[in-house]
Amino acid sequence: MLHHKETNKTYHVICSCGQTYPIVKPDLIDQLTCGVCGKIIRINPETLIAPNESTTAIYRKLKNNPPMERIIEGVRLIKEGKWELAIPLFQSVINENKSIREAYYGLGYCYYKEKKYLDSLIFLGIAVYLGHPNAKTLFEKLKQILKIETADIPTKLDF
């Protein structure tokens, strides 16, 4: 029987060799054996990946670091053209309810590079609101790409 994503959330367990395994109810099992290296994988916070959490190694390594360290690493990844790896780092800062304008700008920039212009506009708009010095230029460029008039954009954000 297939599980529907709406009814069951799929977690993943990661082995030290890098192999990941999907599990639906991690509270029902305490360990499993890796089919690649044969090691026993204990199900704990270090090996369990939540349903919407990134599985990239860089994210797993840095997810508990201070927000500015994750932002700095995200910027480094952007400079290498690896914005898909930077997105989870910026998103993790925002998910912690941190109003750090660099995280919003970084996420908006990554979405711009991925041609997800509406998502980019949203995060860059917040970065502009928070006073990021470079966000306004890219925000204006996106408005032109999306053919949005200034009158169409609300002037206040409700949080």
N, CA, C and O of each residue as an XYZ file, in Angstrom:
636
protein
N       0.832     -1.178      0.000
C       0.000      0.000      0.000
C       0.881      1.248      0.000
O       1.829      1.343      0.780
N       0.574      2.179     -0.854
C       1.344      3.411     -0.928
C       0.883      4.390      0.140
O      -0.304      4.486      0.451
N       1.855      5.117      0.698
C       1.529      6.132      1.696
C       1.359      7.462      1.002
O       2.163      7.830      0.146
N       0.327      8.177      1.363
C       0.109      9.507      0.818
C       0.856     10.511      1.668
O       0.828     10.438      2.896
N       1.523     11.448      1.016
C       2.301     12.447      1.741
C       1.433     13.317      2.619
O       1.915     13.857      3.616
N       0.165     13.469      2.277
C      -0.710     14.303      3.086
C      -1.014     13.644      4.440
O      -1.187     14.341      5.441
N      -1.080     12.320      4.474
C      -1.474     11.649      5.700
C      -0.277     11.174      6.521
O      -0.349     11.150      7.750
N       0.798     10.803      5.880
C       1.974     10.322      6.597
C       3.191     11.144      6.206
O       3.461     11.347      5.023
N       3.914     11.608      7.195
C       5.127     12.357      6.934
C       6.297     11.378      6.941
O       6.447     10.582      7.867
N       7.126     11.446      5.895
C       8.257     10.544      5.792
C       9.501     11.196      6.373
O       9.949     12.246      5.912
N      10.047     10.552      7.393
C      11.325     10.947      7.964
C      12.402     10.172      7.223
O      12.101      9.241      6.477
N      13.634     10.547      7.422
C      14.746      9.786      6.876
C      15.747      9.553      7.997
O      15.907     10.376      8.898
N      16.409      8.416      7.916
C      17.492      8.092      8.835
C      18.751      8.043      7.991
O      18.753      7.475      6.899
N      19.823      8.640      8.500
C      21.064      8.682      7.740
C      22.145      7.888      8.469
O      22.338      8.037      9.676
N      22.838      7.049      7.718
C      23.935      6.239      8.260
C      25.223      7.064      8.189
O      25.299      8.035      7.436
N      26.221      6.684      8.963
C      27.499      7.387      8.923
C      28.185      7.248      7.566
O      29.075      8.037      7.249
N      27.789      6.261      6.758
C      28.363      6.106      5.415
C      27.696      7.040      4.410
O      28.156      7.154      3.274
N      26.597      7.721      4.823
C      25.913      8.658      3.951
C      24.610      8.149      3.361
O      23.844      8.930      2.796
N      24.346      6.861      3.481
C      23.112      6.287      2.945
C      21.917      6.743      3.786
O      22.003      6.788      5.014
N      20.807      7.078      3.130
C      19.600      7.470      3.861
C      18.486      6.467      3.597
O      18.409      5.862      2.528
N      17.626      6.307      4.599
C      16.503      5.379      4.519
C      15.233      6.086      4.968
O      15.233      6.746      6.008
N      14.144      5.961      4.202
C      12.877      6.573      4.611
C      12.184      5.741      5.693
O      12.166      4.512      5.627
N      11.620      6.420      6.677
C      10.785      5.753      7.683
C       9.594      6.666      7.979
O       9.717      7.890      7.945
N       8.458      6.066      8.266
C       7.254      6.855      8.502
C       7.058      7.153      9.980
O       6.707      8.274     10.348
N       7.283      6.159     10.826
C       7.054      6.354     12.261
C       8.324      6.026     13.040
O       8.505      4.896     13.494
N       9.206      7.022     13.194
C      10.486      6.764     13.858
C      10.362      6.392     15.331
O      11.288      5.819     15.905
N       9.235      6.711     15.941
C       9.062      6.381     17.356
C       8.760      4.896     17.568
O       8.768      4.436     18.710
N       8.499      4.142     16.515
C       8.183      2.721     16.654
C       9.399      1.812     16.533
O       9.322      0.639     16.898
N      10.519      2.323     16.029
C      11.736      1.514     15.925
C      12.897      2.277     16.540
O      12.921      3.508     16.521
N      13.855      1.544     17.085
C      14.989      2.225     17.702
C      16.284      2.071     16.909
O      17.262      2.767     17.182
N      16.301      1.163     15.926
C      17.496      1.009     15.107
C      17.161      0.251     13.831
O      16.133     -0.419     13.737
N      18.062      0.372     12.842
C      17.983     -0.461     11.653
C      19.390     -0.699     11.130
O      20.334     -0.016     11.526
N      19.521     -1.672     10.240
C      20.829     -2.030      9.704
C      20.992     -1.432      8.318
O      20.103     -1.544      7.474
N      22.129     -0.798      8.088
C      22.414     -0.184      6.792
C      22.656     -1.281      5.760
O      23.449     -2.197      5.982
N      21.974     -1.175      4.650
C      22.135     -2.156      3.578
C      23.393     -1.935      2.766
O      23.760     -2.793      1.963
N      24.066     -0.809      2.950
C      25.280     -0.512      2.191
C      26.531     -0.951      2.959
O      27.368     -1.683      2.431
N      26.647     -0.495      4.213
C      27.876     -0.789      4.967
C      27.667     -1.826      6.071
O      28.639     -2.328      6.635
N      26.412     -2.151      6.386
C      26.130     -3.172      7.400
C      26.122     -2.674      8.830
O      25.893     -3.461      9.748
N      26.364     -1.390      9.047
C      26.370     -0.841     10.404
C      24.948     -0.745     10.943
O      23.979     -0.613     10.195
N      24.860     -0.817     12.273
C      23.577     -0.595     12.950
C      23.399      0.916     13.081
O      24.288      1.613     13.571
N      22.244      1.416     12.640
C      21.938      2.847     12.744
C      20.940      3.018     13.875
O      19.804      2.553     13.780
N      21.352      3.676     14.932
C      20.456      3.958     16.041
C      19.619      5.192     15.667
O      20.152      6.185     15.173
N      18.332      5.117     15.904
C      17.437      6.226     15.590
C      17.499      7.216     16.745
O      17.004      6.939     17.837
N      18.107      8.368     16.500
C      18.243      9.422     17.501
C      18.291     10.768     16.780
O      18.310     10.795     15.549
N      18.310     11.872     17.500
C      18.288     13.186     16.841
C      19.443     13.411     15.853
O      19.291     14.181     14.904
N      20.585     12.759     16.056
C      21.716     12.952     15.152
C      21.524     12.224     13.830
O      22.053     12.653     12.805
N      20.771     11.124     13.841
C      20.592     10.331     12.621
C      19.237     10.558     11.958
O      19.044     10.168     10.806
N      18.302     11.180     12.659
C      16.946     11.362     12.141
C      16.808     12.710     11.429
O      17.192     13.749     11.966
N      16.264     12.678     10.236
C      16.039     13.879      9.445
C      14.533     14.081      9.339
O      13.816     13.193      8.878
N      14.056     15.235      9.761
C      12.624     15.550      9.730
C      12.133     15.621      8.282
O      12.933     15.807      7.365
N      10.814     15.473      8.074
C      10.270     15.428      6.711
C      10.647     16.595      5.803
O      10.923     16.375      4.624
N      10.668     17.796      6.297
C      10.960     18.951      5.436
C      12.382     19.466      5.587
O      12.697     20.560      5.118
N      13.240     18.696      6.232
C      14.615     19.110      6.477
C      15.519     18.673      5.327
O      15.313     17.613      4.734
N      16.503     19.482      5.022
C      17.443     19.166      3.944
C      18.323     17.986      4.338
O      18.668     17.821      5.508
N      18.680     17.175      3.364
C      19.555     16.025      3.627
C      20.987     16.278      3.173
O      21.813     15.367      3.220
N      21.301     17.505      2.730
C      22.665     17.768      2.272
C      23.636     17.698      3.450
O      23.294     18.045      4.580
N      24.835     17.249      3.163
C      25.850     17.088      4.212
C      26.221     18.426      4.838
O      26.420     18.515      6.050
N      26.313     19.469      4.013
C      26.697     20.779      4.534
C      25.640     21.311      5.504
O      25.974     21.910      6.527
N      24.378     21.093      5.181
C      23.313     21.525      6.081
C      23.354     20.720      7.374
O      23.255     21.286      8.462
N      23.501     19.400      7.260
C      23.546     18.539      8.447
C      24.690     18.953      9.370
O      24.556     18.907     10.593
N      25.815     19.357      8.780
C      26.987     19.755      9.552
C      26.770     21.085     10.275
O      27.234     21.267     11.401
N      26.063     22.014      9.624
C      25.970     23.381     10.145
C      24.634     23.751     10.770
O      24.500     24.855     11.298
N      23.635     22.861     10.727
C      22.284     23.249     11.125
C      22.168     23.753     12.563
O      21.248     24.511     12.867
N      23.065     23.357     13.444
C      23.000     23.817     14.833
C      23.985     24.948     15.129
O      24.081     25.403     16.269
N      24.711     25.398     14.118
C      25.647     26.506     14.298
C      24.872     27.819     14.449
O      23.694     27.888     14.096
N      25.528     28.858     14.973
C      24.861     30.162     15.095
C      24.405     30.674     13.722
O      25.018     30.356     12.703
N      23.341     31.457     13.699
C      22.791     31.949     12.430
C      23.821     32.628     11.518
O      23.832     32.369     10.315
N      24.666     33.471     12.053
C      25.614     34.190     11.194
C      26.616     33.234     10.548
O      27.055     33.488      9.426
N      26.988     32.153     11.213
C      27.892     31.170     10.601
C      27.214     30.493      9.412
O      27.847     30.248      8.385
N      25.915     30.192      9.558
C      25.181     29.580      8.446
C      25.040     30.562      7.287
O      25.123     30.168      6.124
N      24.829     31.831      7.599
C      24.716     32.844      6.550
C      26.045     32.993      5.815
O      26.071     33.056      4.585
N      27.130     33.050      6.550
C      28.459     33.179      5.932
C      28.737     31.991      5.008
O      29.253     32.172      3.905
N      28.400     30.793      5.448
C      28.589     29.608      4.610
C      27.667     29.663      3.390
O      28.067     29.263      2.296
N      26.441     30.153      3.569
C      25.523     30.308      2.444
C      26.076     31.267      1.403
O      25.972     31.006      0.204
N      26.657     32.367      1.841
C      27.261     33.337      0.924
C      28.434     32.694      0.181
O      28.602     32.903     -1.021
N      29.238     31.918      0.893
C      30.362     31.227      0.249
C      29.858     30.277     -0.838
O      30.430     30.211     -1.926
N      28.794     29.550     -0.539
C      28.222     28.621     -1.520
C      27.665     29.366     -2.732
O      27.801     28.898     -3.863
N      27.042     30.517     -2.503
C      26.536     31.332     -3.617
C      27.693     31.741     -4.519
O      27.584     31.671     -5.743
N      28.800     32.167     -3.918
C      29.960     32.591     -4.714
C      30.501     31.448     -5.564
O      31.106     31.686     -6.609
N      30.289     30.208     -5.125
C      30.703     29.035     -5.894
C      29.619     28.592     -6.873
O      29.803     27.609     -7.591
N      28.488     29.305     -6.911
C      27.401     28.946     -7.810
C      26.573     27.772     -7.317
O      25.898     27.114     -8.108
N      26.616     27.502     -6.014
C      25.900     26.366     -5.425
C      24.726     26.850     -4.587
O      24.602     26.506     -3.412
N      23.862     27.657     -5.208
C      22.752     28.248     -4.454
C      21.778     27.200     -3.954
O      21.124     27.422     -2.935
N      21.655     26.055     -4.637
C      20.747     25.015     -4.148
C      21.214     24.442     -2.806
O      20.402     23.943     -2.027
N      22.515     24.514     -2.540
C      23.037     24.085     -1.238
C      22.927     25.193     -0.189
O      22.884     24.917      1.009
N      22.882     26.433     -0.641
C      22.788     27.576      0.280
C      21.369     27.766      0.800
O      21.177     28.235      1.921
N      20.375     27.406     -0.008
C      18.971     27.641      0.367
C      18.616     27.070      1.737
O      18.040     27.794      2.549
N      18.935     25.790      2.040
C      18.555     25.275      3.367
C      19.227     26.018      4.525
O      18.661     26.109      5.615
N      20.427     26.548      4.293
C      21.111     27.288      5.357
C      20.387     28.597      5.655
O      20.136     28.919      6.816
N      20.050     29.356      4.604
C      19.307     30.607      4.810
C      17.925     30.319      5.384
O      17.467     31.020      6.286
N      17.263     29.292      4.863
C      15.918     28.948      5.314
C      15.919     28.562      6.797
O      14.978     28.883      7.523
N      16.973     27.875      7.244
C      17.032     27.465      8.650
C      17.114     28.669      9.586
O      16.570     28.637     10.690
N      17.789     29.726      9.150
C      17.873     30.949      9.959
C      16.495     31.600     10.035
O      16.055     32.012     11.108
N      15.819     31.691      8.896
C      14.493     32.295      8.849
C      13.495     31.473      9.665
O      12.640     32.034     10.350
N      13.602     30.146      9.594
C      12.691     29.266     10.342
C      12.820     29.430     11.844
O      11.890     29.117     12.588
N      13.965     29.918     12.295
C      14.169     30.172     13.727
C      13.596     31.526     14.144
O      13.840     32.003     15.253
N      12.829     32.136     13.235
C      12.228     33.451     13.476
C      13.272     34.529     13.722
O      13.078     35.433     14.535
N      14.372     34.416     13.012
C      15.413     35.430     13.094
C      15.162     36.468     12.007
O      15.041     36.124     10.831
N      15.086     37.712     12.391
C      14.892     38.786     11.420
C      16.250     39.315     10.981
O      16.574     40.484     11.187
N      17.023     38.450     10.384
C      18.357     38.821      9.918
C      18.256     39.080      8.414
O      18.009     38.167      7.626
N      18.449     40.326      8.044
C      18.208     40.722      6.655
C      19.077     39.971      5.657
O      18.660     39.768      4.516
N      20.270     39.555      6.054
C      21.148     38.814      5.150
C      20.559     37.459      4.770
O      20.766     36.989      3.652
N      19.829     36.829      5.685
C      19.203     35.532      5.389
C      18.098     35.709      4.347
O      17.979     34.905      3.424
N      17.299     36.750      4.494
C      16.238     37.019      3.524
C      16.815     37.383      2.155
O      16.328     36.927      1.121
N      17.856     38.209      2.168
C      18.487     38.586      0.910
C      19.113     37.355      0.241
O      18.942     37.142     -0.959
N      19.832     36.555      1.020
C      20.468     35.355      0.473
C      19.455     34.405     -0.131
O      19.668     33.881     -1.224
N      18.356     34.179      0.570
C      17.315     33.281      0.066
C      16.665     33.873     -1.192
O      16.415     33.157     -2.162
N      16.396     35.171     -1.169
C      15.835     35.830     -2.350
C      16.771     35.753     -3.546
O      16.333     35.536     -4.676
N      18.057     35.931     -3.290
C      19.042     35.851     -4.365
C      19.114     34.439     -4.945
O      19.182     34.271     -6.163
N      19.098     33.430     -4.080
C      19.136     32.034     -4.545
C      17.918     31.721     -5.414
O      18.045     31.109     -6.475
N      16.747     32.142     -4.961
C      15.543     31.902     -5.756
C      15.604     32.656     -7.089
O      15.111     32.164     -8.103
N      16.205     33.843     -7.087
C      16.383     34.587     -8.327
C      17.258     33.781     -9.297
O      16.939     33.674    -10.481
N      18.348     33.221     -8.797
C      19.248     32.427     -9.639
C      18.559     31.170    -10.163
O      18.885     30.688    -11.248
N      17.610     30.641     -9.395
C      16.855     29.460     -9.830
C      15.654     29.827    -10.693
O      14.875     28.961    -11.090
N      15.512     31.124    -10.981
C      14.391     31.649    -11.778
C      13.031     31.423    -11.120
O      12.016     31.300    -11.806
N      13.018     31.370     -9.813
C      11.769     31.322     -9.040
C      11.491     32.757     -8.602
O      11.660     33.122     -7.439
N      11.059     33.553     -9.576
C      10.999     34.995     -9.388
C       9.996     35.451     -8.337
O      10.274     36.402     -7.607
N       8.861     34.816     -8.240
C       7.880     35.246     -7.249
C       8.381     34.976     -5.832
O       8.247     35.827     -4.953
N       8.962     33.788     -5.606
C       9.560     33.492     -4.294
C      10.672     34.488     -3.992
O      10.790     34.986     -2.872
N      11.478     34.767     -4.996
C      12.569     35.719     -4.833
C      12.042     37.092     -4.442
O      12.576     37.730     -3.535
N      10.998     37.547     -5.125
C      10.409     38.852     -4.841
C       9.943     38.947     -3.385
O      10.134     39.971     -2.727
N       9.339     37.884     -2.900
C       8.829     37.881     -1.523
C       9.971     38.061     -0.521
O       9.901     38.927      0.351
N      11.021     37.245     -0.646
C      12.114     37.319      0.325
C      12.937     38.592      0.167
O      13.410     39.152      1.156
N      13.111     39.048     -1.061
C      13.822     40.312     -1.255
C      13.007     41.481     -0.727
O      13.568     42.450     -0.216
N      11.690     41.398     -0.847
C      10.837     42.448     -0.283
C      11.016     42.563      1.216
O      11.049     43.667      1.760
N      11.131     41.432      1.883
C      11.364     41.449      3.334
C      12.751     42.009      3.630
O      12.929     42.765      4.586
N      13.743     41.633      2.800
C      15.101     42.159      2.986
C      15.125     43.677      2.809
O      15.818     44.377      3.548
N      14.376     44.186      1.838
C      14.269     45.638      1.652
C      13.644     46.260      2.892
O      14.140     47.262      3.408
N      12.559     45.667      3.368
C      11.862     46.154      4.564
C      12.803     46.194      5.770
O      12.737     47.112      6.588
N      13.689     45.182      5.872
C      14.641     45.114      6.986
C      15.872     45.986      6.756
O      16.730     46.089      7.633
N      15.965     46.618      5.576
C      17.049     47.565      5.317
C      18.316     46.987      4.719
O      19.383     47.579      4.879
N      18.241     45.854      4.039
C      19.443     45.305      3.403
C      19.898     46.248      2.284
O      19.087     46.637      1.444
N      21.188     46.621      2.263
C      21.653     47.638      1.312
C      21.586     47.228     -0.167
O      21.461     48.103     -1.024
N      21.662     45.953     -0.493
C      21.674     45.518     -1.895
C      20.337     44.982     -2.380
O      20.166     44.743     -3.575
N      19.397     44.791     -1.481
C      18.146     44.132     -1.840
C      17.278     44.969     -2.773
O      16.613     44.415     -3.648
N      17.270     46.274     -2.609
C      16.359     47.123     -3.388
C      16.638     47.029     -4.888
O      15.697     46.998     -5.681
N      17.905     46.983     -5.292
C      18.250     46.922     -6.713
C      17.701     45.647     -7.351
O      17.072     45.705     -8.407
N      17.935     44.506     -6.721
C      17.442     43.241     -7.270
C      15.918     43.167     -7.182
O      15.265     42.613     -8.066
N      15.358     43.727     -6.112
C      13.903     43.778     -5.950
C      13.276     44.540     -7.122
O      12.286     44.088     -7.697
N      13.846     45.687     -7.472
C      13.329     46.497     -8.586
C      13.473     45.746     -9.907
O      12.580     45.805    -10.752
N      14.576     45.050    -10.090
C      14.785     44.261    -11.309
C      13.720     43.162    -11.423
O      13.198     42.907    -12.508
N      13.405     42.521    -10.300
C      12.377     41.476    -10.302
C      11.003     42.044    -10.622
O      10.218     41.410    -11.328
N      10.708     43.226    -10.112
C       9.425     43.859    -10.427
C       9.299     44.074    -11.930
O       8.217     43.909    -12.493
N      10.401     44.441    -12.582
C      10.387     44.618    -14.034
C      10.197     43.281    -14.747
O       9.421     43.185    -15.697
N      10.903     42.257    -14.288
C      10.782     40.919    -14.892
C       9.347     40.418    -14.782
O       8.795     39.868    -15.735
N       8.750     40.614    -13.608
C       7.384     40.146    -13.366
C       6.311     41.130    -13.838
O       5.115     40.853    -13.747
N       6.763     42.292    -14.348
C       5.840     43.326    -14.829
C       4.850     43.759    -13.739
O       3.637     43.793    -13.946
N       5.414     44.086    -12.579
C       4.611     44.521    -11.434
C       4.766     46.028    -11.276
O       5.878     46.555    -11.239
N       3.645     46.698    -11.187
C       3.646     48.138    -10.935
C       3.840     48.374     -9.438
O       3.454     47.536     -8.624
N       4.422     49.484     -9.079
C       4.653     49.819     -7.676
C       3.347     49.851     -6.895
O       3.322     49.470     -5.725
N       2.270     50.296     -7.517
C       0.979     50.398     -6.827
C       0.420     49.029     -6.450
O      -0.453     48.942     -5.586
N       0.906     47.954     -7.083
C       0.411     46.602     -6.789
C       1.032     46.003     -5.531
O       0.560     44.974     -5.047
N       2.062     46.616     -5.001
C       2.787     46.048     -3.871
C       2.386     46.771     -2.587
O       2.457     47.998     -2.522
N       1.967     46.025     -1.568
C       1.605     46.667     -0.298
C       2.790     47.394      0.302
O       3.934     46.970      0.144
N       2.515     48.488      0.988
C       3.614     49.279      1.566
C       3.951     48.845      2.986
O       5.001     49.219      3.508
N       3.093     48.074      3.611
C       3.362     47.612      4.979
C       3.244     46.100      5.017
O       2.387     45.507      4.362
N       4.122     45.491      5.798
C       4.068     44.047      5.986
C       3.444     43.756      7.337
O       3.837     44.340      8.347
N       2.493     42.872      7.360
C       1.884     42.470      8.625
C       2.528     41.188      9.099
O       2.446     40.162      8.423
N       3.165     41.234     10.247
C       3.802     40.037     10.799
C       2.968     39.516     11.936
O       3.320     38.508     12.549
